């Protein structure tokens, strides 16, 4: 497995794809999720590239080079977990660990044709990651199959006694969907279909395949699909931006004010300038909406 460059993997430095974070923050031990992977016998092949500090959805990184999409080298992988998705898609390793606060696992997984899981917040321990003090980001797996994603998720799942934010208690185990005794577990699921987003694709080939999957889940496994509408979507997007932006600014601000801000790339500087316009009242209002 490979580990995204905002998660500690001792003894390697955690740079967050910046040129200086390793100068102000030392890595003394593995992140909790990485430690759990090691205990399962996982072989770690290295750290993976990303969008600087996760502040972008392309994976474009002038500091260390932009990760290329294995299927089309002139195209982006998506971000911010660009390296993990590309490594899995290219077959260099069977899985990778990324982080996601606003699509950073899901976007590159989609663009690279692999499987990515954005877990429920609090299911995985964020200790030992650059985004560990926030209330939005999670650590999650990227792999080539759903089964492999389940295996990695099962390995990193669970809170620690000292982690006051993690959900407790965590499930003791996950169902093995391919085993005969658990096939019927899907029948208890109710699937929400937001048609406006479902059909918002460049090609009907995509929506047709997704429709076929829904029909398969319904006819073969008894799942029920219902039409849903997501209310206050615009307001939720703003609340998310204020939340993740304010927390990102808080975690980086001491170092940026100490002269490191000039070393940030253009994307990150633009984001930080926007985040500085948020007030404490904006943050509280965003939490009320959450």
C-alpha positions as CSV (number, residue, x, y, z in Angstrom):
1,X,0.0,0.0,0.0
2,X,0.9,3.7,-0.5
3,X,0.1,6.4,2.0
4,X,-1.0,9.9,1.1
5,X,1.5,12.6,2.0
6,X,-0.7,14.2,4.7
7,X,-0.7,11.0,6.8
8,X,2.3,10.1,9.0
9,X,4.3,7.0,8.0
10,X,7.4,6.8,10.2
11,X,10.3,7.5,9.4
12,X,9.3,9.4,6.3
13,X,8.5,13.1,6.5
14,X,4.9,14.3,6.1
15,X,5.0,17.3,3.7
16,X,1.4,17.6,2.6
17,X,3.0,18.1,-0.8
18,X,4.5,21.4,0.3
19,X,8.2,22.3,0.3
20,X,8.4,23.1,4.0
21,X,6.0,21.3,6.3
22,X,8.6,18.7,7.2
23,X,10.8,21.6,8.5
24,X,8.3,22.6,11.2
25,X,6.7,19.3,12.0
26,X,8.6,16.1,12.7
27,X,7.2,12.6,12.4
28,X,7.9,10.6,15.6
29,X,5.6,7.6,14.9
30,X,3.0,6.2,12.5
31,X,-0.5,7.7,12.2
32,X,-3.1,5.5,14.0
33,X,-4.5,4.2,10.7
34,X,-1.0,3.4,9.4
35,X,-0.1,1.6,12.6
36,X,-3.2,-0.5,12.3
37,X,-2.3,-1.4,8.7
38,X,1.2,-2.4,9.8
39,X,-0.2,-4.7,12.5
40,X,-2.1,-6.5,9.7
41,X,1.1,-7.2,7.8
42,X,0.6,-4.5,5.1
43,X,3.8,-3.7,3.1
44,X,4.1,0.0,2.7
45,X,5.8,1.1,-0.5
46,X,6.0,4.9,0.2
47,X,4.3,8.2,0.4
48,X,2.0,9.4,-2.4
49,X,1.7,12.8,-4.1
50,X,-1.3,15.1,-3.6
51,X,-2.6,18.6,-4.2
52,X,-0.7,20.9,-1.8
53,X,-2.4,20.6,1.6
54,X,-5.4,19.1,-0.1
55,X,-6.6,22.5,-1.3
56,X,-7.7,21.6,-4.8
57,X,-9.5,18.9,-6.8
58,X,-7.1,18.5,-9.7
59,X,-3.9,17.1,-8.2
60,X,-1.9,19.8,-9.9
61,X,1.3,20.2,-7.9
62,X,4.2,22.5,-9.1
63,X,6.3,21.5,-6.1
64,X,6.8,17.8,-7.0
65,X,5.2,17.4,-10.4
66,X,1.6,16.8,-11.3
67,X,0.3,13.2,-11.0
68,X,-0.7,11.9,-14.4
69,X,-3.8,9.8,-15.1
70,X,-2.6,6.3,-15.9
71,X,-5.3,6.0,-18.6
72,X,-4.5,9.3,-20.3
73,X,-1.2,10.9,-19.3
74,X,-2.3,14.3,-20.6
75,X,-5.2,14.3,-18.1
76,X,-5.5,15.0,-14.4
77,X,-6.1,12.3,-11.8
78,X,-8.4,14.6,-9.8
79,X,-7.5,15.5,-6.2
80,X,-6.5,15.9,-3.6
81,X,-5.6,12.2,-3.2
82,X,-4.1,12.2,-6.7
83,X,-1.1,9.9,-6.0
84,X,-3.0,7.2,-4.2
85,X,-5.6,6.9,-6.9
86,X,-3.0,6.8,-9.7
87,X,-0.8,4.3,-8.0
88,X,-3.8,1.9,-7.5
89,X,-5.1,2.5,-11.1
90,X,-1.6,1.8,-12.6
91,X,-1.3,-1.5,-10.7
92,X,1.7,-0.5,-8.6
93,X,0.0,-1.6,-5.4
94,X,-3.4,-3.1,-4.5
95,X,-4.6,-0.3,-2.3
96,X,-3.7,3.1,-0.9
97,X,-4.7,5.3,2.0
98,X,-6.1,8.8,1.3
99,X,-8.0,11.5,3.1
100,X,-11.3,13.2,2.2
101,X,-13.0,16.3,3.5
102,X,-14.8,17.4,0.3
103,X,-14.2,14.8,-2.3
104,X,-10.5,14.2,-2.0
105,X,-10.8,10.4,-2.2
106,X,-14.0,10.2,-4.3
107,X,-12.9,12.5,-7.1
108,X,-9.6,10.9,-8.0
109,X,-11.1,7.4,-7.6
110,X,-13.8,8.3,-10.1
111,X,-11.4,9.9,-12.6
112,X,-9.0,6.9,-12.3
113,X,-11.6,4.2,-12.5
114,X,-10.9,2.7,-9.0
115,X,-13.0,2.4,-5.8
116,X,-12.7,5.0,-3.1
117,X,-14.6,5.1,0.2
118,X,-15.5,8.3,2.1
119,X,-16.3,6.9,5.5
120,X,-18.7,8.4,8.0
121,X,-16.9,11.1,9.9
122,X,-15.5,9.7,13.2
123,X,-15.3,6.1,12.1
124,X,-11.6,6.3,11.5
125,X,-9.0,7.8,13.9
126,X,-7.3,10.9,12.4
127,X,-4.4,10.9,14.8
128,X,-1.1,11.5,13.0
129,X,-2.5,13.3,10.0
130,X,-2.2,17.0,9.0
131,X,-6.0,17.3,9.0
132,X,-6.4,15.5,12.3
133,X,-7.7,18.5,14.3
134,X,-10.6,19.2,12.0
135,X,-14.2,18.1,12.1
136,X,-14.7,17.3,8.4
137,X,-11.9,15.1,7.0
138,X,-11.5,11.3,7.3
139,X,-8.9,8.7,6.4
140,X,-10.2,6.2,3.9
141,X,-9.1,3.5,1.4
142,X,-8.7,3.5,-2.3
143,X,-8.5,0.1,-4.0
144,X,-9.3,-1.6,-7.3
145,X,-12.3,-3.6,-6.0
146,X,-15.1,-3.1,-3.4
147,X,-13.8,-6.2,-1.6
148,X,-10.3,-4.7,-1.2
149,X,-11.8,-1.4,0.1
150,X,-13.8,-3.4,2.7
151,X,-10.6,-5.2,3.8
152,X,-8.6,-1.9,4.3
153,X,-11.6,-0.2,6.0
154,X,-11.9,-3.1,8.4
155,X,-8.2,-2.8,9.2
156,X,-8.3,0.9,10.1
157,X,-11.8,1.1,11.5
158,X,-12.4,2.2,15.1
159,X,-11.8,4.9,17.6
160,X,-9.0,5.1,20.2
161,X,-9.7,5.9,23.9
162,X,-7.9,9.2,23.7
163,X,-9.8,10.3,20.6
164,X,-12.8,12.2,21.9
165,X,-14.2,12.9,18.4
166,X,-14.4,9.3,17.0
167,X,-17.7,7.6,17.1
168,X,-18.1,5.0,19.8
169,X,-18.6,2.2,19.8
170,X,-17.5,1.2,16.3
171,X,-18.8,-1.9,14.7
172,X,-16.7,-5.0,15.6
173,X,-16.5,-6.1,12.0
174,X,-17.8,-5.6,8.5
175,X,-19.9,-8.0,6.4
176,X,-18.1,-9.9,3.7
177,X,-20.5,-9.2,0.9
178,X,-19.2,-12.1,-1.3
179,X,-19.9,-14.7,1.4
180,X,-23.2,-16.7,0.9
181,X,-24.5,-16.0,4.4
182,X,-24.3,-12.3,3.9
183,X,-25.8,-12.0,0.4
184,X,-29.2,-11.2,1.8
185,X,-27.9,-8.3,3.9
186,X,-28.3,-6.0,0.9
187,X,-32.0,-6.6,0.9
188,X,-32.4,-4.4,4.0
189,X,-30.9,-1.3,2.2
190,X,-33.0,1.5,0.9
191,X,-31.3,3.5,-1.8
192,X,-31.9,7.2,-2.4
193,X,-31.8,8.3,-6.0
194,X,-31.3,12.0,-6.7
195,X,-32.3,12.1,-10.3
196,X,-31.0,15.6,-11.0
197,X,-27.5,14.5,-10.1
198,X,-27.9,10.9,-11.4
199,X,-28.5,12.2,-14.9
200,X,-25.9,15.0,-14.8
201,X,-23.3,13.2,-16.9
202,X,-21.5,13.8,-20.1
203,X,-22.6,10.5,-21.7
204,X,-25.8,8.6,-21.3
205,X,-23.7,5.5,-21.3
206,X,-22.7,6.3,-17.7
207,X,-26.2,6.8,-16.5
208,X,-27.4,3.7,-18.3
209,X,-24.8,1.5,-16.6
210,X,-25.7,3.0,-13.2
211,X,-29.4,2.4,-13.9
212,X,-28.5,-1.2,-14.7
213,X,-26.8,-1.5,-11.4
214,X,-29.8,-0.2,-9.5
215,X,-32.0,-2.7,-11.4
216,X,-29.7,-5.5,-10.5
217,X,-29.7,-4.5,-6.8
218,X,-33.4,-4.3,-6.9
219,X,-34.2,-7.5,-8.7
220,X,-31.4,-9.8,-7.4
221,X,-31.0,-8.5,-3.9
222,X,-34.3,-6.9,-3.0
223,X,-33.0,-3.3,-2.5
224,X,-35.6,-0.6,-2.6
225,X,-34.8,2.6,-4.6
226,X,-36.7,5.8,-3.8
227,X,-36.6,9.2,-5.4
228,X,-35.1,11.9,-3.1
229,X,-34.5,15.6,-3.1
230,X,-31.6,17.2,-1.3
231,X,-32.9,20.4,0.3
232,X,-30.8,23.5,1.1
233,X,-28.0,22.2,-1.1
234,X,-26.6,25.6,-1.8
235,X,-26.6,26.5,1.9
236,X,-24.9,23.2,2.8
237,X,-22.1,23.8,0.3
238,X,-21.4,27.2,1.8
239,X,-21.5,25.7,5.4
240,X,-19.0,23.0,4.3
241,X,-16.7,25.5,2.7
242,X,-16.7,27.7,5.8
243,X,-16.2,24.7,8.1
244,X,-13.3,23.1,6.3
245,X,-11.8,26.4,5.2
246,X,-11.7,27.9,8.8
247,X,-10.2,24.7,10.2
248,X,-7.6,24.5,7.5
249,X,-6.6,28.1,8.1
250,X,-6.4,27.5,11.9
251,X,-4.1,24.5,11.5
252,X,-1.7,26.2,9.1
253,X,-1.9,29.8,10.2
254,X,1.0,29.8,12.8
255,X,3.5,28.6,10.2
256,X,2.1,30.8,7.5
257,X,2.4,33.9,9.7
258,X,5.9,32.8,10.5
259,X,7.0,33.5,6.9
260,X,6.1,30.2,5.2
261,X,3.2,31.7,3.3
262,X,5.4,32.9,0.5
263,X,6.3,29.3,-0.2
264,X,2.7,28.2,-0.9
265,X,1.7,27.6,-4.5
266,X,-0.9,29.7,-6.2
267,X,-3.9,27.4,-5.5
268,X,-3.2,27.3,-1.8
269,X,-2.6,31.1,-1.5
270,X,-5.9,31.7,-3.3
271,X,-7.7,29.4,-0.9
272,X,-6.1,30.9,2.2
273,X,-7.1,34.4,1.1
274,X,-10.7,33.3,0.8
275,X,-10.6,31.5,4.2
276,X,-9.3,34.7,5.9
277,X,-12.6,36.4,4.9
278,X,-14.6,34.1,7.1
279,X,-15.5,35.4,10.6
280,X,-16.1,33.5,13.9
281,X,-19.9,34.2,13.4
282,X,-19.7,32.6,9.9
283,X,-18.2,29.5,11.5
284,X,-20.8,29.3,14.2
285,X,-23.6,29.7,11.7
286,X,-22.1,26.9,9.5
287,X,-22.1,24.6,12.5
288,X,-25.7,25.4,13.3
289,X,-26.7,24.4,9.7
290,X,-24.7,21.2,10.1
